[in-house]
């Protein structure tokens, strides 16, 4: 490993002396998993204005907080841990009850967060599109209606999103770049794509959302991999596998051999793209659009950000909870009757060890989002929402172009690039801050290749968001294991897509709703 790191450093040093064209070409061969290794990569003479957002320093905060003063605060009936989609959905259902929500980050959203620059909002997390709300499940539909997000169209007996300005025309949905050329589909063979759709469409109407509603007759598909399922039914080749792996990583964080057949079939069978033309709904802030609506619905006074729940212990018929107030540098002690734990489950081993074994088999895909604010005038006037890119770096998923979502503001566009990293790269995310210039440089080089023109001199600012436990991988055997069925204490319930669910918005919403129902009895 030492010799490998030495070789990587030598390559990095050599790159600085190369001319620009050769350097861009060399940079495009550098994969993010390699870049995140411990050596400090040398950038070129470019120096981008970069803002990094990462919770990697949480461990240091916990150590530091041991010396913080203690403050006891008034008890509440229910504490919600985590201000992501699931935690906020639970807060909506407990709006008229006595509750408090704590979120570690300086803003709500979790892996569905957003940021802004010069009046342009952009997603720093999940950016799914939404075009089939009728499939979301009764509980989720009821909440979205209560939030004034959707409305029923009686003439078509279907649901539609009310903010029409965020609808994206089908022709601007996506464009795929691979091996130096463009095509309309990630899977290059239209015949193989048709075979795949024919293979999955018999399950249409059976792959319900949320996935807890999927009939037990199909549960056996949760026990085999999607690739094995496909191979039994149709011939495949390397290009097909590469394309199907891209699709699975984009939604589920891993390739077709790592995710279950049920998850893979669900991806194709629950969506109407393959039988009808639909318009997409995708606000520029991504899933944070829903966070914002829920925050307005609940009211902000009971939603505490920069508050880290550091320990939970049994106390009488309830719990004593220690909460680190990051801004005030003190530890608050709170007595609660109930807890909805909607935070990242890997932290349970530090916070509430009794529950940690329930989630020990979870495997997470780390993600990184690199938002590049660039001068609008240098880019093509037409923008595609999802710019899928198949490159030598299999962690690079391409980028979202804000031009497809809204009229550019202040002559700028935001290009939000996404990296889905292998689980082994999670520990390397501590190197993001040291290597931020190189991460920006590599990402800008790849997007420049897509547009066929250098954009490096026209970049106004770069934002990097690193998420070490962004997405639970729905591996074979993962689904339908609701940990609430075996929770160690009836007054602590769990919410989130890492509780045996598909990593999708509707699943997160439903899990928060169900958790609130369990607490209310």
C-alpha positions as CSV (number, residue, x, y, z in Angstrom):
1,X,0.0,0.0,0.0
2,X,2.9,2.4,0.8
3,X,4.4,1.9,-2.7
4,X,1.0,2.4,-4.2
5,X,0.5,5.7,-2.3
6,X,4.0,6.8,-3.4
7,X,3.2,6.0,-7.0
8,X,-0.1,8.0,-6.7
9,X,1.8,11.0,-5.3
10,X,4.3,10.9,-8.1
11,X,1.6,10.8,-10.7
12,X,-0.1,13.8,-8.9
13,X,3.2,15.8,-8.9
14,X,3.8,15.0,-12.5
15,X,0.3,16.2,-13.5
16,X,1.2,19.8,-12.3
17,X,3.9,20.1,-15.0
18,X,1.7,19.0,-17.9
19,X,0.0,21.3,-20.3
20,X,-3.6,22.0,-19.8
21,X,-5.1,19.6,-22.4
22,X,-3.0,16.7,-21.3
23,X,-3.8,17.5,-17.6
24,X,-7.5,17.5,-18.2
25,X,-7.2,14.1,-19.9
26,X,-5.1,12.7,-17.0
27,X,-7.5,14.2,-14.4
28,X,-10.4,12.5,-16.0
29,X,-8.8,9.1,-15.3
30,X,-8.6,9.8,-11.6
31,X,-11.4,8.0,-9.8
32,X,-12.9,9.5,-6.6
33,X,-12.2,6.4,-4.4
34,X,-8.5,6.7,-5.3
35,X,-8.6,10.5,-4.8
36,X,-10.0,10.1,-1.3
37,X,-7.1,8.0,-0.1
38,X,-4.8,9.6,2.4
39,X,-2.3,11.4,0.3
40,X,-2.8,15.1,-0.2
41,X,-3.3,15.5,-3.9
42,X,-1.7,18.6,-5.6
43,X,-4.1,20.7,-7.6
44,X,-3.1,22.9,-10.5
45,X,-2.7,26.6,-10.2
46,X,-6.5,26.9,-10.1
47,X,-8.0,27.8,-6.8
48,X,-11.8,27.5,-6.5
49,X,-13.9,29.1,-3.8
50,X,-15.1,25.9,-2.1
51,X,-17.4,25.3,0.8
52,X,-17.4,21.8,2.4
53,X,-20.2,20.4,4.5
54,X,-19.5,17.1,6.4
55,X,-20.5,15.6,9.7
56,X,-17.1,13.8,9.9
57,X,-16.1,15.9,12.9
58,X,-18.9,14.5,15.1
59,X,-16.5,12.2,17.0
60,X,-14.3,15.2,17.9
61,X,-17.4,17.1,19.1
62,X,-18.4,14.2,21.3
63,X,-15.0,14.2,23.0
64,X,-15.0,18.0,23.4
65,X,-18.6,18.0,24.8
66,X,-17.4,16.0,27.9
67,X,-16.3,19.3,29.3
68,X,-19.4,21.3,28.5
69,X,-21.6,22.6,31.3
70,X,-24.8,20.7,32.0
71,X,-28.2,22.3,31.8
72,X,-31.5,20.5,32.6
73,X,-34.4,21.5,30.5
74,X,-38.2,20.9,30.7
75,X,-39.3,17.4,30.0
76,X,-41.3,16.6,26.8
77,X,-43.5,13.6,25.9
78,X,-41.7,12.6,22.7
79,X,-38.2,13.3,21.4
80,X,-37.6,12.9,17.6
81,X,-33.9,12.2,16.8
82,X,-33.1,13.3,13.3
83,X,-34.5,16.1,11.1
84,X,-34.5,14.3,7.8
85,X,-37.6,13.3,5.8
86,X,-38.6,10.5,8.3
87,X,-38.2,12.6,11.4
88,X,-40.0,15.6,9.9
89,X,-42.9,13.3,8.7
90,X,-43.2,12.1,12.3
91,X,-43.2,15.7,13.5
92,X,-46.1,16.5,11.2
93,X,-48.1,13.6,12.6
94,X,-47.3,14.8,16.2
95,X,-48.0,18.4,15.5
96,X,-50.7,18.6,18.1
97,X,-48.7,16.7,20.7
98,X,-45.8,17.6,23.0
99,X,-42.6,16.8,21.1
100,X,-39.1,18.1,20.4
101,X,-36.9,17.3,17.4
102,X,-33.1,17.4,17.4
103,X,-30.9,17.5,14.3
104,X,-27.1,17.4,14.4
105,X,-26.5,19.5,11.2
106,X,-26.9,23.2,11.1
107,X,-30.0,22.8,8.9
108,X,-32.8,20.3,8.5
109,X,-32.9,17.7,5.8
110,X,-30.3,15.1,6.6
111,X,-29.5,13.3,3.3
112,X,-32.2,15.5,1.7
113,X,-30.5,18.9,2.5
114,X,-30.1,21.9,0.2
115,X,-28.1,25.1,0.0
116,X,-28.2,28.3,-1.9
117,X,-25.9,30.8,-3.6
118,X,-26.9,34.2,-5.0
119,X,-30.6,33.4,-4.8
120,X,-30.3,30.0,-6.5
121,X,-31.3,27.0,-4.4
122,X,-29.9,23.6,-5.1
123,X,-30.0,20.1,-3.7
124,X,-27.1,18.7,-1.6
125,X,-28.8,15.3,-1.2
126,X,-31.4,13.2,-2.8
127,X,-32.8,14.7,-6.1
128,X,-35.4,12.1,-7.1
129,X,-38.0,13.1,-9.6
130,X,-41.7,12.5,-8.8
131,X,-44.2,11.7,-11.4
132,X,-46.5,9.0,-10.0
133,X,-47.9,10.1,-6.6
134,X,-50.9,7.8,-7.0
135,X,-48.5,4.9,-6.2
136,X,-47.2,6.4,-2.9
137,X,-49.6,4.7,-0.5
138,X,-52.7,6.1,1.3
139,X,-50.8,7.4,4.4
140,X,-48.3,9.3,2.3
141,X,-50.9,10.7,0.0
142,X,-52.9,12.0,3.0
143,X,-49.9,13.8,4.4
144,X,-48.9,15.3,1.1
145,X,-52.5,16.6,0.6
146,X,-52.4,18.0,4.2
147,X,-49.2,19.8,3.3
148,X,-50.9,21.3,0.2
149,X,-48.3,19.6,-2.1
150,X,-50.6,17.5,-4.2
151,X,-54.2,17.8,-5.5
152,X,-56.7,15.2,-6.9
153,X,-57.6,15.7,-10.5
154,X,-61.2,14.3,-10.6
155,X,-61.4,14.1,-14.4
156,X,-58.5,11.6,-14.5
157,X,-58.8,10.2,-10.9
158,X,-55.1,10.9,-10.4
159,X,-53.0,13.0,-8.1
160,X,-50.8,15.9,-9.4
161,X,-48.2,18.2,-7.8
162,X,-49.6,21.7,-7.3
163,X,-46.4,23.7,-8.0
164,X,-46.5,23.4,-11.8
165,X,-43.4,25.5,-12.2
166,X,-41.3,22.5,-11.1
167,X,-42.7,20.1,-13.8
168,X,-40.0,19.1,-16.3
169,X,-40.9,18.2,-19.9
170,X,-40.3,14.6,-20.9
171,X,-38.0,15.7,-23.6
172,X,-35.7,17.4,-21.1
173,X,-35.7,14.4,-18.7
174,X,-32.3,12.9,-19.4
175,X,-29.4,12.5,-21.8
176,X,-26.6,9.9,-21.5
177,X,-23.0,10.4,-22.2
178,X,-20.7,7.4,-22.7
179,X,-17.4,6.8,-24.4
180,X,-17.3,10.3,-25.9
181,X,-20.8,10.3,-27.4
182,X,-24.4,10.9,-26.5
183,X,-27.4,8.5,-26.5
184,X,-30.9,8.5,-25.1
185,X,-30.6,5.5,-22.9
186,X,-28.1,4.2,-20.3
187,X,-28.6,0.6,-21.6
188,X,-27.3,0.9,-25.1
189,X,-29.2,-1.9,-26.7
190,X,-32.8,-1.0,-27.2
191,X,-33.6,-4.7,-27.8
192,X,-32.1,-5.6,-24.4
193,X,-33.9,-2.7,-22.8
194,X,-37.2,-3.9,-24.2
195,X,-36.5,-7.4,-22.9
196,X,-35.8,-6.1,-19.5
197,X,-39.0,-4.1,-19.4
198,X,-41.0,-7.1,-20.6
199,X,-39.4,-9.1,-17.9
200,X,-40.4,-6.7,-15.1
201,X,-43.7,-5.4,-16.3
202,X,-45.7,-8.5,-15.2
203,X,-45.0,-7.2,-11.6
204,X,-46.5,-3.8,-12.3
205,X,-49.3,-3.3,-9.8
206,X,-47.6,-5.7,-7.4
207,X,-44.6,-3.6,-6.5
208,X,-46.4,-1.2,-4.3
209,X,-45.2,1.9,-2.4
210,X,-44.3,1.8,0.3
211,X,-42.6,-1.5,0.0
212,X,-44.1,-2.8,3.2
213,X,-47.3,-3.2,1.2
214,X,-45.8,-5.6,-1.3
215,X,-47.7,-8.9,-1.2
216,X,-45.9,-11.8,0.5
217,X,-46.2,-13.8,-2.7
218,X,-43.3,-11.7,-4.1
219,X,-41.1,-11.7,-0.9
220,X,-39.0,-14.6,-2.3
221,X,-37.5,-12.1,-4.7
222,X,-35.9,-10.4,-1.7
223,X,-33.6,-13.4,-1.3
224,X,-31.8,-13.3,-4.6
225,X,-29.8,-10.7,-6.5
226,X,-31.3,-8.7,-9.3
227,X,-28.5,-9.7,-11.7
228,X,-29.0,-13.4,-11.0
229,X,-32.8,-13.0,-11.6
230,X,-32.1,-11.3,-14.9
231,X,-29.5,-13.9,-16.0
232,X,-32.1,-16.6,-15.6
233,X,-34.5,-14.9,-18.0
234,X,-32.4,-13.2,-20.7
235,X,-28.9,-13.1,-22.2
236,X,-26.7,-10.3,-21.0
237,X,-23.3,-8.8,-21.9
238,X,-20.9,-6.4,-20.2
239,X,-22.4,-3.2,-21.7
240,X,-25.9,-4.3,-20.5
241,X,-24.6,-5.0,-17.0
242,X,-22.8,-1.7,-16.9
243,X,-26.0,0.1,-17.8
244,X,-28.2,-1.8,-15.3
245,X,-25.6,-1.3,-12.6
246,X,-25.8,2.5,-13.2
247,X,-29.6,2.4,-12.8
248,X,-29.3,0.5,-9.5
249,X,-26.6,2.6,-8.1
250,X,-28.5,5.8,-8.9
251,X,-31.4,4.8,-6.8
252,X,-30.1,2.1,-4.4
253,X,-26.4,2.7,-4.0
254,X,-25.0,-0.5,-5.4
255,X,-24.9,-2.6,-8.6
256,X,-27.3,-5.3,-9.7
257,X,-25.3,-8.1,-8.1
258,X,-25.4,-6.4,-4.7
259,X,-29.1,-5.5,-4.5
260,X,-32.1,-7.8,-4.3
261,X,-34.2,-8.8,-7.3
262,X,-37.3,-7.3,-5.5
263,X,-35.6,-3.9,-5.3
264,X,-34.5,-4.1,-9.0
265,X,-37.9,-5.2,-10.2
266,X,-39.5,-2.6,-8.1
267,X,-37.4,0.1,-9.8
268,X,-38.9,-0.7,-13.2
269,X,-42.4,-2.0,-12.2
270,X,-43.6,0.8,-10.0
271,X,-42.9,3.7,-12.4
272,X,-45.1,4.6,-15.4
273,X,-42.2,5.7,-17.7
274,X,-42.2,2.5,-19.7
275,X,-45.9,2.5,-20.7
276,X,-46.7,6.3,-20.9
277,X,-45.1,9.7,-21.4
278,X,-45.1,11.6,-18.1
279,X,-43.8,15.0,-16.9
280,X,-41.4,14.9,-14.0
281,X,-41.7,16.9,-10.8
282,X,-38.3,18.0,-9.5
283,X,-37.7,21.2,-7.6
284,X,-34.2,22.6,-7.8
285,X,-33.7,22.0,-4.0
286,X,-34.5,18.3,-4.4
287,X,-36.1,16.5,-1.5
288,X,-35.6,19.6,0.6
289,X,-38.7,21.0,-1.0
290,X,-40.7,18.5,1.2
291,X,-38.6,19.4,4.3
292,X,-39.5,23.1,3.8
293,X,-43.2,22.3,3.4
294,X,-43.1,20.2,6.6
295,X,-41.2,22.8,8.5
296,X,-43.8,25.5,7.7
297,X,-46.6,23.0,8.6
298,X,-45.1,22.1,12.0
299,X,-43.5,25.5,13.0
300,X,-39.9,26.0,13.7
301,X,-39.9,26.5,17.5
302,X,-39.7,22.8,18.3
303,X,-37.2,21.9,15.6
304,X,-33.7,22.3,17.0
305,X,-30.7,22.2,14.6
306,X,-27.1,21.8,15.7
307,X,-28.3,19.6,18.5
308,X,-26.5,16.2,18.8
309,X,-28.2,13.5,20.8
310,X,-25.2,12.0,22.5
311,X,-26.7,9.4,24.9
312,X,-30.0,7.8,25.8
313,X,-30.5,5.8,29.0
314,X,-33.5,4.3,30.7
315,X,-35.1,6.4,33.5
316,X,-38.2,5.2,35.2
317,X,-40.9,4.6,32.6
318,X,-39.1,6.8,30.1
319,X,-35.6,8.0,29.1
320,X,-33.0,10.5,30.2
321,X,-31.4,12.0,27.1
322,X,-28.2,14.1,26.8
323,X,-28.2,16.6,24.0
324,X,-25.1,18.6,22.9
325,X,-26.1,22.1,21.9
326,X,-23.3,22.8,19.4
327,X,-23.8,26.6,19.2
328,X,-24.1,27.2,23.0
329,X,-21.4,24.7,23.8
330,X,-23.4,23.0,26.6
331,X,-25.1,19.7,27.2
332,X,-28.8,19.7,27.8
333,X,-30.4,16.9,29.9
334,X,-34.0,16.0,29.0
335,X,-36.5,13.6,30.4
336,X,-38.8,12.1,27.8
337,X,-41.5,9.4,27.7
338,X,-41.1,8.3,24.1
339,X,-38.4,8.5,21.5
340,X,-38.7,8.3,17.7
341,X,-35.2,7.5,16.5
342,X,-35.1,8.7,12.9
343,X,-31.3,9.4,12.8
344,X,-28.5,7.3,11.3
345,X,-28.6,3.9,13.0
346,X,-24.9,3.3,13.0
347,X,-24.7,5.9,15.8
348,X,-26.9,3.8,18.1
349,X,-23.8,1.8,19.4
350,X,-22.7,5.1,21.0
351,X,-26.1,6.5,21.9
352,X,-28.3,3.6,22.9
353,X,-26.3,0.3,22.6
354,X,-29.3,-1.9,23.5
355,X,-30.8,-1.2,20.1
356,X,-27.6,-1.3,18.0
357,X,-27.7,-5.0,17.2
358,X,-31.0,-4.6,15.4
359,X,-29.2,-2.7,12.6
360,X,-25.7,-4.4,12.6
361,X,-26.3,-6.0,9.2
362,X,-27.1,-2.7,7.4
363,X,-24.6,-1.7,4.7
364,X,-24.5,1.9,3.6
365,X,-23.4,3.6,0.4
366,X,-21.6,6.9,1.0
367,X,-22.5,9.7,-1.4
368,X,-20.9,13.0,-2.3
369,X,-22.5,15.9,-4.0
370,X,-20.4,18.6,-5.8
371,X,-22.5,21.7,-6.7
372,X,-20.8,23.9,-9.2
373,X,-22.1,27.4,-9.7
374,X,-21.1,28.5,-13.2
375,X,-21.6,31.5,-15.5
376,X,-24.8,30.8,-17.6
377,X,-23.4,32.4,-20.7
378,X,-20.8,29.7,-21.5
379,X,-23.2,26.7,-21.5
380,X,-25.7,25.5,-24.1
381,X,-29.1,27.2,-23.9
382,X,-30.8,23.8,-23.6
383,X,-30.4,21.9,-20.4
384,X,-31.3,18.3,-19.4
385,X,-32.4,17.4,-15.9
386,X,-30.4,14.2,-15.5
387,X,-27.1,14.1,-17.3
388,X,-26.1,10.5,-17.0
389,X,-22.4,9.8,-17.5
390,X,-20.8,6.4,-17.8
391,X,-17.0,7.0,-17.3
392,X,-14.0,5.1,-16.1
393,X,-14.9,6.3,-12.6
394,X,-17.9,4.1,-11.8
395,X,-18.6,6.2,-8.7
396,X,-19.4,9.2,-10.9
397,X,-23.1,9.3,-11.7
398,X,-23.2,12.5,-13.8
399,X,-25.0,15.7,-12.9
400,X,-28.3,17.6,-12.6
401,X,-28.5,20.9,-14.6
402,X,-30.6,23.5,-12.9
403,X,-31.5,25.0,-16.3
404,X,-34.0,22.1,-16.7
405,X,-35.6,23.0,-13.4
406,X,-35.9,26.8,-13.4
407,X,-35.0,29.9,-15.3
408,X,-31.4,30.8,-14.5
409,X,-31.1,33.5,-11.8
410,X,-28.3,36.1,-11.8
411,X,-26.9,34.7,-15.0
412,X,-25.8,31.5,-13.3
413,X,-26.5,27.8,-13.5
414,X,-25.9,25.1,-10.9
415,X,-24.5,21.8,-12.0
416,X,-24.9,19.3,-9.2
417,X,-22.6,16.3,-9.7
418,X,-23.2,13.1,-7.7
419,X,-20.8,10.4,-6.6
420,X,-22.0,7.0,-5.3
421,X,-19.0,5.5,-3.4
422,X,-18.4,1.9,-2.4
423,X,-19.0,1.3,1.3
424,X,-15.2,0.8,1.9
425,X,-14.7,4.5,1.0
426,X,-16.7,5.8,3.9
427,X,-13.7,6.1,6.2
428,X,-11.8,8.0,3.5
429,X,-14.4,10.9,3.6
430,X,-12.3,12.5,6.4
431,X,-9.9,13.5,3.5
432,X,-12.5,15.6,1.7
433,X,-11.5,18.9,3.3
434,X,-7.8,18.4,2.5
435,X,-8.5,17.3,-1.0
436,X,-11.3,19.7,-1.8
437,X,-9.5,21.5,-4.6
438,X,-8.7,18.3,-6.3
439,X,-12.2,17.0,-6.0
440,X,-13.5,20.2,-7.5
441,X,-10.9,20.0,-10.3
442,X,-11.7,16.4,-11.2
443,X,-15.4,17.0,-11.2
444,X,-15.1,20.2,-13.3
445,X,-12.9,18.3,-15.8
446,X,-15.5,15.6,-16.2
447,X,-18.4,18.1,-16.8
448,X,-16.2,20.0,-19.2
449,X,-15.8,16.8,-21.2
450,X,-19.6,16.4,-21.3
451,X,-20.1,20.0,-22.7
452,X,-17.1,19.8,-25.0
453,X,-15.8,23.1,-23.6
454,X,-13.7,24.0,-20.5
455,X,-15.8,25.6,-17.8
456,X,-13.0,25.9,-15.2
457,X,-12.5,29.7,-15.7
458,X,-16.2,30.4,-15.4
459,X,-16.8,28.7,-12.0
460,X,-18.1,31.1,-9.4
461,X,-18.3,28.8,-6.4
462,X,-18.2,25.1,-5.5
463,X,-20.1,23.3,-2.7
464,X,-19.1,19.8,-1.5
465,X,-21.4,17.7,0.7
466,X,-20.1,14.4,2.0
467,X,-22.5,11.8,3.4
468,X,-21.0,8.7,4.9
469,X,-24.2,6.8,5.6
470,X,-26.4,8.4,2.9
471,X,-28.1,5.3,1.6
472,X,-28.8,1.8,3.0
473,X,-28.2,-0.7,0.3
474,X,-31.3,-3.0,-0.3
475,X,-29.2,-6.2,-0.5
476,X,-30.8,-9.6,-0.6
477,X,-32.6,-10.2,2.6
478,X,-32.7,-6.6,3.6
479,X,-36.3,-5.7,3.0
480,X,-39.3,-6.4,5.2
481,X,-37.3,-6.5,8.4
482,X,-39.0,-3.8,10.4
483,X,-37.0,-3.4,13.6
484,X,-40.0,-2.0,15.4
485,X,-41.3,-5.6,15.6
486,X,-38.3,-6.5,17.9
487,X,-37.4,-3.2,19.5
488,X,-36.0,-3.5,23.0
489,X,-38.3,-0.9,24.5
490,X,-41.9,-0.3,23.4
491,X,-41.5,3.5,24.0
492,X,-38.6,3.8,21.5
493,X,-39.6,3.3,17.8
494,X,-37.5,3.6,14.7
495,X,-38.1,5.5,11.5
496,X,-36.1,6.0,8.3
497,X,-35.3,4.1,5.1
498,X,-32.6,2.2,6.9
499,X,-35.3,0.2,8.8
500,X,-35.8,-2.5,6.1
501,X,-37.1,-0.1,3.4
502,X,-36.1,1.0,-0.1
503,X,-34.1,4.2,0.0
504,X,-36.8,6.4,-1.5
505,X,-38.7,9.6,-0.4
506,X,-42.0,7.9,-0.1
507,X,-40.6,5.2,2.1
508,X,-39.0,7.8,4.4
509,X,-42.3,9.7,4.7
510,X,-44.2,6.5,5.4
511,X,-41.7,5.3,8.0
512,X,-42.1,8.6,9.9
513,X,-45.9,8.3,9.8
514,X,-45.9,4.7,11.0
515,X,-43.5,5.6,13.8
516,X,-45.8,8.4,15.0
517,X,-48.8,6.0,14.9
518,X,-46.8,3.5,17.1
519,X,-46.0,6.2,19.7
520,X,-49.6,7.4,19.8
521,X,-50.8,3.8,20.2
